Amino acid sequence: MLKKSIFLLTILMSLSILLLGCSSDPAKGSKDSAENKISKSDTLSNNEADTGSETEDKSTEEGENIESERMVIHQAELYLKIKSLEKTSRWIEKKVEQYGGYIVESTLSHEEEMEEEMSGSTIVRIPEKYFQEFLHDTEGEAAKVLSRTVTGQDVTEQYVDLESTQKSKRVVEARLLEFMKQAKKTEDLLKISADLAQVQGEIEVVTGKMKYLENQTAYATVSLQLIQNGVIVPEVSNKNLDTWDKTKKQFAESTNYILAAGSWLIVFIIGNLPILVILGGITWLVFWNRRKRKNQ
């Protein structure tokens, strides 16, 4: 009996221990799950914070990119005093070609007085990235910079407005094309076609303005006024010393004058011979009467 009671007591104690262990494990499990949830929530919040900061960084970078990609139309006017107009003009042509630009207009003029003044004007288009370099090189080539004017016009906002207008009109164009596919009546097709043509015309106008702004901002315009002052001494050459040829020419001209005079005299006498005979007879009669009266 004693052994049986001890055995039953042992079994009861084992069961109680097992029950206590099971009741404590769920609490521990729930605690662990709660901690996992908290850690997960913390991780998610940290990730969201990182994502938010990355978004802010991206937006900041985009704002900086927009700021750095501003569209500015640059123009410059230089009034330069130079030593040689011809050499400077050739230098400008080579420099413009080197920078990938082109010449819009070029004129040269001079006035001959006691002091000869030569002047010229040139309008060139230079890629925007070489604008400052070209100005610096050109000023270095001049003997003296008389005046310098540089202006810039920011057209970024205008271009952005045109771009947004173009996108909205593209959307309208796509909708009209979709409506045209679905239209079944002729009246609907005609109405949609008219609206589509109007929208496409507006798109072309906006696109043209955008291309104009792109060209104006891609190339800077530089107007150059060049002036050269100085006395020009003519060179001595043998071209104007052809004495023998000039002598022969003068002899031939004088001979032609004499022959022309003799020809005119012969034509005058023969052509007016009747009149001359009458005038000669009248003159002879007058002279004869005077002589006769004198003798009397």
Number of C-alpha atoms within 10 A of each C-alpha: 6 7 8 9 10 11 11 12 12 12 12 12 11 12 12 12 12 12 11 11 11 11 11 11 11 11 11 11 11 11 12 12 12 12 12 12 12 12 12 12 12 12 12 12 12 12 12 12 12 12 12 12 12 12 12 12 12 12 12 12 12 12 12 11 11 12 11 9 10 14 22 19 21 20 18 18 17 20 19 21 21 20 17 16 19 13 10 16 18 10 14 19 15 12 17 18 13 10 16 13 19 17 16 12 10 13 11 14 11 12 10 10 8 9 11 14 16 19 17 17 17 18 18 19 21 26 19 18 12 16 19 13 12 18 17 11 12 18 16 11 16 18 13 13 16 13 11 13 11 12 10 13 11 13 17 18 11 13 19 13 14 18 16 11 15 20 13 12 17 15 11 16 19 12 13 17 15 11 15 18 10 11 14 10 9 9 10 14 16 13 11 17 16 12 15 19 12 12 18 16 12 15 20 12 13 19 16 12 16 19 12 12 18 16 13 20 22 17 22 23 23 23 19 20 18 24 22 18 15 12 11 11 7 6 5 8 7 6 6 8 10 9 9 9 9 12 11 10 11 12 11 11 12 11 11 12 12 11 12 11 12 12 11 11 12 11 12 11 12 10 11 11 12 11 11 13 11 11 11 12 12 12 11 12 11 12 11 12 11 11 11 10 8 8 7 5
